[in-house]
């Protein structure tokens, strides 16, 4: 996976993707890789979320440092 794809995943999460499955479809990567990017961002304290059951819908989403990170990368303005 490229850095560009990882940033695309974070951007989709920031702009309100509702589930891992939605991100998977839009980015075209396997669900495992999407989860790994989100886990990495969570471990860096950029985001915080939990998922409901097996459908992996995001609940209790917090995007603490994600906006600042995406701004420094030039993804959002």
Phi and psi restraints in degrees (range 20) as a CNS / XPLOR table:
assign (resid 1 and name C) (resid 2 and name N)
       (resid 2 and name CA) (resid 2 and name C) 1.0 -92.7 20.0 2
assign (resid 2 and name N) (resid 2 and name CA)
       (resid 2 and name C) (resid 3 and name N) 1.0 163.7 20.0 2
assign (resid 2 and name C) (resid 3 and name N)
       (resid 3 and name CA) (resid 3 and name C) 1.0 -62.3 20.0 2
assign (resid 3 and name N) (resid 3 and name CA)
       (resid 3 and name C) (resid 4 and name N) 1.0 -34.0 20.0 2
assign (resid 3 and name C) (resid 4 and name N)
       (resid 4 and name CA) (resid 4 and name C) 1.0 -61.1 20.0 2
assign (resid 4 and name N) (resid 4 and name CA)
       (resid 4 and name C) (resid 5 and name N) 1.0 -43.2 20.0 2
assign (resid 4 and name C) (resid 5 and name N)
       (resid 5 and name CA) (resid 5 and name C) 1.0 -65.4 20.0 2
assign (resid 5 and name N) (resid 5 and name CA)
       (resid 5 and name C) (resid 6 and name N) 1.0 -41.1 20.0 2
assign (resid 5 and name C) (resid 6 and name N)
       (resid 6 and name CA) (resid 6 and name C) 1.0 -62.1 20.0 2
assign (resid 6 and name N) (resid 6 and name CA)
       (resid 6 and name C) (resid 7 and name N) 1.0 -42.5 20.0 2
assign (resid 6 and name C) (resid 7 and name N)
       (resid 7 and name CA) (resid 7 and name C) 1.0 -66.1 20.0 2
assign (resid 7 and name N) (resid 7 and name CA)
       (resid 7 and name C) (resid 8 and name N) 1.0 -34.8 20.0 2
assign (resid 7 and name C) (resid 8 and name N)
       (resid 8 and name CA) (resid 8 and name C) 1.0 -64.7 20.0 2
assign (resid 8 and name N) (resid 8 and name CA)
       (resid 8 and name C) (resid 9 and name N) 1.0 -40.0 20.0 2
assign (resid 8 and name C) (resid 9 and name N)
       (resid 9 and name CA) (resid 9 and name C) 1.0 -62.0 20.0 2
assign (resid 9 and name N) (resid 9 and name CA)
       (resid 9 and name C) (resid 10 and name N) 1.0 -46.7 20.0 2
assign (resid 9 and name C) (resid 10 and name N)
       (resid 10 and name CA) (resid 10 and name C) 1.0 -64.3 20.0 2
assign (resid 10 and name N) (resid 10 and name CA)
       (resid 10 and name C) (resid 11 and name N) 1.0 -37.1 20.0 2
assign (resid 10 and name C) (resid 11 and name N)
       (resid 11 and name CA) (resid 11 and name C) 1.0 -64.9 20.0 2
assign (resid 11 and name N) (resid 11 and name CA)
       (resid 11 and name C) (resid 12 and name N) 1.0 -44.3 20.0 2
assign (resid 11 and name C) (resid 12 and name N)
       (resid 12 and name CA) (resid 12 and name C) 1.0 -62.2 20.0 2
assign (resid 12 and name N) (resid 12 and name CA)
       (resid 12 and name C) (resid 13 and name N) 1.0 -40.8 20.0 2
assign (resid 12 and name C) (resid 13 and name N)
       (resid 13 and name CA) (resid 13 and name C) 1.0 -62.5 20.0 2
assign (resid 13 and name N) (resid 13 and name CA)
       (resid 13 and name C) (resid 14 and name N) 1.0 -44.6 20.0 2
assign (resid 13 and name C) (resid 14 and name N)
       (resid 14 and name CA) (resid 14 and name C) 1.0 -60.8 20.0 2
assign (resid 14 and name N) (resid 14 and name CA)
       (resid 14 and name C) (resid 15 and name N) 1.0 -41.1 20.0 2
assign (resid 14 and name C) (resid 15 and name N)
       (resid 15 and name CA) (resid 15 and name C) 1.0 -86.4 20.0 2
assign (resid 15 and name N) (resid 15 and name CA)
       (resid 15 and name C) (resid 16 and name N) 1.0 15.3 20.0 2
assign (resid 15 and name C) (resid 16 and name N)
       (resid 16 and name CA) (resid 16 and name C) 1.0 98.3 20.0 2
assign (resid 16 and name N) (resid 16 and name CA)
       (resid 16 and name C) (resid 17 and name N) 1.0 26.7 20.0 2
assign (resid 16 and name C) (resid 17 and name N)
       (resid 17 and name CA) (resid 17 and name C) 1.0 -57.0 20.0 2
assign (resid 17 and name N) (resid 17 and name CA)
       (resid 17 and name C) (resid 18 and name N) 1.0 139.6 20.0 2
assign (resid 17 and name C) (resid 18 and name N)
       (resid 18 and name CA) (resid 18 and name C) 1.0 -91.0 20.0 2
assign (resid 18 and name N) (resid 18 and name CA)
       (resid 18 and name C) (resid 19 and name N) 1.0 -16.6 20.0 2
assign (resid 18 and name C) (resid 19 and name N)
       (resid 19 and name CA) (resid 19 and name C) 1.0 -157.2 20.0 2
assign (resid 19 and name N) (resid 19 and name CA)
       (resid 19 and name C) (resid 20 and name N) 1.0 164.6 20.0 2
assign (resid 19 and name C) (resid 20 and name N)
       (resid 20 and name CA) (resid 20 and name C) 1.0 -62.4 20.0 2
assign (resid 20 and name N) (resid 20 and name CA)
       (resid 20 and name C) (resid 21 and name N) 1.0 -38.5 20.0 2
assign (resid 20 and name C) (resid 21 and name N)
       (resid 21 and name CA) (resid 21 and name C) 1.0 -61.8 20.0 2
assign (resid 21 and name N) (resid 21 and name CA)
       (resid 21 and name C) (resid 22 and name N) 1.0 -39.0 20.0 2
assign (resid 21 and name C) (resid 22 and name N)
       (resid 22 and name CA) (resid 22 and name C) 1.0 -64.3 20.0 2
assign (resid 22 and name N) (resid 22 and name CA)
       (resid 22 and name C) (resid 23 and name N) 1.0 -44.5 20.0 2
assign (resid 22 and name C) (resid 23 and name N)
       (resid 23 and name CA) (resid 23 and name C) 1.0 -63.5 20.0 2
assign (resid 23 and name N) (resid 23 and name CA)
       (resid 23 and name C) (resid 24 and name N) 1.0 -42.9 20.0 2
assign (resid 23 and name C) (resid 24 and name N)
       (resid 24 and name CA) (resid 24 and name C) 1.0 -56.3 20.0 2
assign (resid 24 and name N) (resid 24 and name CA)
       (resid 24 and name C) (resid 25 and name N) 1.0 -45.6 20.0 2
assign (resid 24 and name C) (resid 25 and name N)
       (resid 25 and name CA) (resid 25 and name C) 1.0 -65.0 20.0 2
assign (resid 25 and name N) (resid 25 and name CA)
       (resid 25 and name C) (resid 26 and name N) 1.0 -43.3 20.0 2
assign (resid 25 and name C) (resid 26 and name N)
       (resid 26 and name CA) (resid 26 and name C) 1.0 -73.3 20.0 2
assign (resid 26 and name N) (resid 26 and name CA)
       (resid 26 and name C) (resid 27 and name N) 1.0 -33.0 20.0 2
assign (resid 26 and name C) (resid 27 and name N)
       (resid 27 and name CA) (resid 27 and name C) 1.0 -90.0 20.0 2
assign (resid 27 and name N) (resid 27 and name CA)
       (resid 27 and name C) (resid 28 and name N) 1.0 -29.6 20.0 2
assign (resid 27 and name C) (resid 28 and name N)
       (resid 28 and name CA) (resid 28 and name C) 1.0 81.4 20.0 2
assign (resid 28 and name N) (resid 28 and name CA)
       (resid 28 and name C) (resid 29 and name N) 1.0 28.3 20.0 2
assign (resid 28 and name C) (resid 29 and name N)
       (resid 29 and name CA) (resid 29 and name C) 1.0 -115.0 20.0 2
assign (resid 29 and name N) (resid 29 and name CA)
       (resid 29 and name C) (resid 30 and name N) 1.0 157.4 20.0 2
assign (resid 29 and name C) (resid 30 and name N)
       (resid 30 and name CA) (resid 30 and name C) 1.0 -63.2 20.0 2
assign (resid 30 and name N) (resid 30 and name CA)
       (resid 30 and name C) (resid 31 and name N) 1.0 151.9 20.0 2
assign (resid 30 and name C) (resid 31 and name N)
       (resid 31 and name CA) (resid 31 and name C) 1.0 -57.0 20.0 2
assign (resid 31 and name N) (resid 31 and name CA)
       (resid 31 and name C) (resid 32 and name N) 1.0 -35.3 20.0 2
assign (resid 31 and name C) (resid 32 and name N)
       (resid 32 and name CA) (resid 32 and name C) 1.0 -61.3 20.0 2
assign (resid 32 and name N) (resid 32 and name CA)
       (resid 32 and name C) (resid 33 and name N) 1.0 -42.7 20.0 2
assign (resid 32 and name C) (resid 33 and name N)
       (resid 33 and name CA) (resid 33 and name C) 1.0 -69.2 20.0 2
assign (resid 33 and name N) (resid 33 and name CA)
       (resid 33 and name C) (resid 34 and name N) 1.0 -37.7 20.0 2
assign (resid 33 and name C) (resid 34 and name N)
       (resid 34 and name CA) (resid 34 and name C) 1.0 -62.1 20.0 2
assign (resid 34 and name N) (resid 34 and name CA)
       (resid 34 and name C) (resid 35 and name N) 1.0 -45.5 20.0 2
assign (resid 34 and name C) (resid 35 and name N)
       (resid 35 and name CA) (resid 35 and name C) 1.0 -60.2 20.0 2
assign (resid 35 and name N) (resid 35 and name CA)
       (resid 35 and name C) (resid 36 and name N) 1.0 -40.6 20.0 2
assign (resid 35 and name C) (resid 36 and name N)
       (resid 36 and name CA) (resid 36 and name C) 1.0 -63.3 20.0 2
assign (resid 36 and name N) (resid 36 and name CA)
       (resid 36 and name C) (resid 37 and name N) 1.0 -41.6 20.0 2
assign (resid 36 and name C) (resid 37 and name N)
       (resid 37 and name CA) (resid 37 and name C) 1.0 -63.6 20.0 2
assign (resid 37 and name N) (resid 37 and name CA)
       (resid 37 and name C) (resid 38 and name N) 1.0 -45.0 20.0 2
assign (resid 37 and name C) (resid 38 and name N)
       (resid 38 and name CA) (resid 38 and name C) 1.0 -66.2 20.0 2
assign (resid 38 and name N) (resid 38 and name CA)
       (resid 38 and name C) (resid 39 and name N) 1.0 -38.4 20.0 2
assign (resid 38 and name C) (resid 39 and name N)
       (resid 39 and name CA) (resid 39 and name C) 1.0 -64.3 20.0 2
assign (resid 39 and name N) (resid 39 and name CA)
       (resid 39 and name C) (resid 40 and name N) 1.0 -39.6 20.0 2
assign (resid 39 and name C) (resid 40 and name N)
       (resid 40 and name CA) (resid 40 and name C) 1.0 -62.7 20.0 2
assign (resid 40 and name N) (resid 40 and name CA)
       (resid 40 and name C) (resid 41 and name N) 1.0 -43.4 20.0 2
assign (resid 40 and name C) (resid 41 and name N)
       (resid 41 and name CA) (resid 41 and name C) 1.0 -65.8 20.0 2
assign (resid 41 and name N) (resid 41 and name CA)
       (resid 41 and name C) (resid 42 and name N) 1.0 -35.3 20.0 2
assign (resid 41 and name C) (resid 42 and name N)
       (resid 42 and name CA) (resid 42 and name C) 1.0 -69.0 20.0 2
assign (resid 42 and name N) (resid 42 and name CA)
       (resid 42 and name C) (resid 43 and name N) 1.0 -39.9 20.0 2
assign (resid 42 and name C) (resid 43 and name N)
       (resid 43 and name CA) (resid 43 and name C) 1.0 -68.3 20.0 2
assign (resid 43 and name N) (resid 43 and name CA)
       (resid 43 and name C) (resid 44 and name N) 1.0 -25.4 20.0 2
assign (resid 43 and name C) (resid 44 and name N)
       (resid 44 and name CA) (resid 44 and name C) 1.0 -86.1 20.0 2
assign (resid 44 and name N) (resid 44 and name CA)
       (resid 44 and name C) (resid 45 and name N) 1.0 1.7 20.0 2
assign (resid 44 and name C) (resid 45 and name N)
       (resid 45 and name CA) (resid 45 and name C) 1.0 65.7 20.0 2
assign (resid 45 and name N) (resid 45 and name CA)
       (resid 45 and name C) (resid 46 and name N) 1.0 28.0 20.0 2
assign (resid 45 and name C) (resid 46 and name N)
       (resid 46 and name CA) (resid 46 and name C) 1.0 -80.1 20.0 2
assign (resid 46 and name N) (resid 46 and name CA)
       (resid 46 and name C) (resid 47 and name N) 1.0 -36.5 20.0 2
assign (resid 46 and name C) (resid 47 and name N)
       (resid 47 and name CA) (resid 47 and name C) 1.0 -137.4 20.0 2
assign (resid 47 and name N) (resid 47 and name CA)
       (resid 47 and name C) (resid 48 and name N) 1.0 166.0 20.0 2
assign (resid 47 and name C) (resid 48 and name N)
       (resid 48 and name CA) (resid 48 and name C) 1.0 -147.1 20.0 2
assign (resid 48 and name N) (resid 48 and name CA)
       (resid 48 and name C) (resid 49 and name N) 1.0 134.5 20.0 2
assign (resid 48 and name C) (resid 49 and name N)
       (resid 49 and name CA) (resid 49 and name C) 1.0 -159.4 20.0 2
assign (resid 49 and name N) (resid 49 and name CA)
       (resid 49 and name C) (resid 50 and name N) 1.0 164.2 20.0 2
assign (resid 49 and name C) (resid 50 and name N)
       (resid 50 and name CA) (resid 50 and name C) 1.0 -133.7 20.0 2
assign (resid 50 and name N) (resid 50 and name CA)
       (resid 50 and name C) (resid 51 and name N) 1.0 164.7 20.0 2
assign (resid 50 and name C) (resid 51 and name N)
       (resid 51 and name CA) (resid 51 and name C) 1.0 -122.1 20.0 2
assign (resid 51 and name N) (resid 51 and name CA)
       (resid 51 and name C) (resid 52 and name N) 1.0 152.0 20.0 2
assign (resid 51 and name C) (resid 52 and name N)
       (resid 52 and name CA) (resid 52 and name C) 1.0 -93.5 20.0 2
assign (resid 52 and name N) (resid 52 and name CA)
       (resid 52 and name C) (resid 53 and name N) 1.0 124.3 20.0 2
assign (resid 52 and name C) (resid 53 and name N)
       (resid 53 and name CA) (resid 53 and name C) 1.0 43.6 20.0 2
assign (resid 53 and name N) (resid 53 and name CA)
       (resid 53 and name C) (resid 54 and name N) 1.0 -145.9 20.0 2
assign (resid 53 and name C) (resid 54 and name N)
       (resid 54 and name CA) (resid 54 and name C) 1.0 -88.4 20.0 2
assign (resid 54 and name N) (resid 54 and name CA)
       (resid 54 and name C) (resid 55 and name N) 1.0 -11.2 20.0 2
assign (resid 54 and name C) (resid 55 and name N)
       (resid 55 and name CA) (resid 55 and name C) 1.0 -77.2 20.0 2
assign (resid 55 and name N) (resid 55 and name CA)
       (resid 55 and name C) (resid 56 and name N) 1.0 -11.9 20.0 2
assign (resid 55 and name C) (resid 56 and name N)
       (resid 56 and name CA) (resid 56 and name C) 1.0 57.2 20.0 2
assign (resid 56 and name N) (resid 56 and name CA)
       (resid 56 and name C) (resid 57 and name N) 1.0 39.1 20.0 2
assign (resid 56 and name C) (resid 57 and name N)
       (resid 57 and name CA) (resid 57 and name C) 1.0 -77.9 20.0 2
assign (resid 57 and name N) (resid 57 and name CA)
       (resid 57 and name C) (resid 58 and name N) 1.0 138.3 20.0 2
assign (resid 57 and name C) (resid 58 and name N)
       (resid 58 and name CA) (resid 58 and name C) 1.0 -76.1 20.0 2
assign (resid 58 and name N) (resid 58 and name CA)
       (resid 58 and name C) (resid 59 and name N) 1.0 134.3 20.0 2
assign (resid 58 and name C) (resid 59 and name N)
       (resid 59 and name CA) (resid 59 and name C) 1.0 -134.4 20.0 2
assign (resid 59 and name N) (resid 59 and name CA)
       (resid 59 and name C) (resid 60 and name N) 1.0 159.2 20.0 2
assign (resid 59 and name C) (resid 60 and name N)
       (resid 60 and name CA) (resid 60 and name C) 1.0 52.9 20.0 2
assign (resid 60 and name N) (resid 60 and name CA)
       (resid 60 and name C) (resid 61 and name N) 1.0 50.2 20.0 2
assign (resid 60 and name C) (resid 61 and name N)
       (resid 61 and name CA) (resid 61 and name C) 1.0 -82.6 20.0 2
assign (resid 61 and name N) (resid 61 and name CA)
       (resid 61 and name C) (resid 62 and name N) 1.0 131.7 20.0 2
assign (resid 61 and name C) (resid 62 and name N)
       (resid 62 and name CA) (resid 62 and name C) 1.0 -133.4 20.0 2
assign (resid 62 and name N) (resid 62 and name CA)
       (resid 62 and name C) (resid 63 and name N) 1.0 132.2 20.0 2
assign (resid 62 and name C) (resid 63 and name N)
       (resid 63 and name CA) (resid 63 and name C) 1.0 -114.5 20.0 2
assign (resid 63 and name N) (resid 63 and name CA)
       (resid 63 and name C) (resid 64 and name N) 1.0 47.2 20.0 2
assign (resid 63 and name C) (resid 64 and name N)
       (resid 64 and name CA) (resid 64 and name C) 1.0 -35.3 20.0 2
assign (resid 64 and name N) (resid 64 and name CA)
       (resid 64 and name C) (resid 65 and name N) 1.0 -78.3 20.0 2
assign (resid 64 and name C) (resid 65 and name N)
       (resid 65 and name CA) (resid 65 and name C) 1.0 -98.1 20.0 2
assign (resid 65 and name N) (resid 65 and name CA)
       (resid 65 and name C) (resid 66 and name N) 1.0 3.1 20.0 2
assign (resid 65 and name C) (resid 66 and name N)
       (resid 66 and name CA) (resid 66 and name C) 1.0 -64.7 20.0 2
assign (resid 66 and name N) (resid 66 and name CA)
       (resid 66 and name C) (resid 67 and name N) 1.0 -41.5 20.0 2
assign (resid 66 and name C) (resid 67 and name N)
       (resid 67 and name CA) (resid 67 and name C) 1.0 -60.6 20.0 2
assign (resid 67 and name N) (resid 67 and name CA)
       (resid 67 and name C) (resid 68 and name N) 1.0 -46.6 20.0 2
assign (resid 67 and name C) (resid 68 and name N)
       (resid 68 and name CA) (resid 68 and name C) 1.0 -61.2 20.0 2
assign (resid 68 and name N) (resid 68 and name CA)
       (resid 68 and name C) (resid 69 and name N) 1.0 -42.2 20.0 2
assign (resid 68 and name C) (resid 69 and name N)
       (resid 69 and name CA) (resid 69 and name C) 1.0 -63.0 20.0 2
assign (resid 69 and name N) (resid 69 and name CA)
       (resid 69 and name C) (resid 70 and name N) 1.0 -46.2 20.0 2
assign (resid 69 and name C) (resid 70 and name N)
       (resid 70 and name CA) (resid 70 and name C) 1.0 -66.1 20.0 2
assign (resid 70 and name N) (resid 70 and name CA)
       (resid 70 and name C) (resid 71 and name N) 1.0 -32.8 20.0 2
assign (resid 70 and name C) (resid 71 and name N)
       (resid 71 and name CA) (resid 71 and name C) 1.0 -66.7 20.0 2
assign (resid 71 and name N) (resid 71 and name CA)
       (resid 71 and name C) (resid 72 and name N) 1.0 -41.2 20.0 2
assign (resid 71 and name C) (resid 72 and name N)
       (resid 72 and name CA) (resid 72 and name C) 1.0 -67.4 20.0 2
assign (resid 72 and name N) (resid 72 and name CA)
       (resid 72 and name C) (resid 73 and name N) 1.0 -28.4 20.0 2
assign (resid 72 and name C) (resid 73 and name N)
       (resid 73 and name CA) (resid 73 and name C) 1.0 -84.5 20.0 2
assign (resid 73 and name N) (resid 73 and name CA)
       (resid 73 and name C) (resid 74 and name N) 1.0 -6.2 20.0 2
assign (resid 73 and name C) (resid 74 and name N)
       (resid 74 and name CA) (resid 74 and name C) 1.0 79.2 20.0 2
assign (resid 74 and name N) (resid 74 and name CA)
       (resid 74 and name C) (resid 75 and name N) 1.0 15.4 20.0 2
assign (resid 74 and name C) (resid 75 and name N)
       (resid 75 and name CA) (resid 75 and name C) 1.0 -76.5 20.0 2
assign (resid 75 and name N) (resid 75 and name CA)
       (resid 75 and name C) (resid 76 and name N) 1.0 -40.1 20.0 2
assign (resid 75 and name C) (resid 76 and name N)
       (resid 76 and name CA) (resid 76 and name C) 1.0 -126.1 20.0 2
assign (resid 76 and name N) (resid 76 and name CA)
       (resid 76 and name C) (resid 77 and name N) 1.0 162.9 20.0 2
